[in-house]
């Protein structure tokens, strides 16, 4: 089974078929590098862990990869400003999980960085810090749908989900998802099953 992060899935979602084939083709060979892993860890430490910004930023600042260092540090600075602007002080560890396509060829990792309590509402938050990809309300809606359907259950049934665009310092939330969101997800999963099934047979 091929595993894809939620942010990668959302980035590719709105692309045309030729671009999708190229992007998902990268998952046909093992390997790859998680560009944002340091930002994810730092964001969790800054919020849930209650650590200082300086302590959270230090591992990123020590990274030998210049582009990664700058991008992740900018993202962490943006998160700090967003937290301060909204006077957020109560955080909690968010649940993690995955959802699989009907054919079982693809698994989408659902790993929101933290949870917040704002105006009495518990919300799990997925960060978006993608270079070169704009987060639209429709794409954010797909992400929120997957997070709420798979993670806002059981002990977290009282939670809502949101996707925080660090580049705009804007959080996307919705209390009423568009009716076509689930159909969009199923359509994309069907395409993915067909794509990876084809290549699994070839292998």
Secondary structure as GFF3:
##gff-version 3
##sequence-region A 1 203
A	DSSP	beta_strand	2	5	.	.	.	ID=ss1
A	DSSP	alpha_helix	6	13	.	.	.	ID=ss2
A	DSSP	alpha_helix	17	25	.	.	.	ID=ss3
A	DSSP	three_ten_helix	26	28	.	.	.	ID=ss4
A	DSSP	alpha_helix	37	47	.	.	.	ID=ss5
A	DSSP	alpha_helix	53	61	.	.	.	ID=ss6
A	DSSP	alpha_helix	66	85	.	.	.	ID=ss7
A	DSSP	beta_strand	91	92	.	.	.	ID=ss8
A	DSSP	beta_strand	96	100	.	.	.	ID=ss9
A	DSSP	beta_strand	106	111	.	.	.	ID=ss10
A	DSSP	beta_strand	114	118	.	.	.	ID=ss11
A	DSSP	beta_strand	121	128	.	.	.	ID=ss12
A	DSSP	alpha_helix	137	150	.	.	.	ID=ss13
A	DSSP	three_ten_helix	154	156	.	.	.	ID=ss14
A	DSSP	beta_strand	160	165	.	.	.	ID=ss15
A	DSSP	beta_strand	170	172	.	.	.	ID=ss16
A	DSSP	alpha_helix	181	202	.	.	.	ID=ss17
###
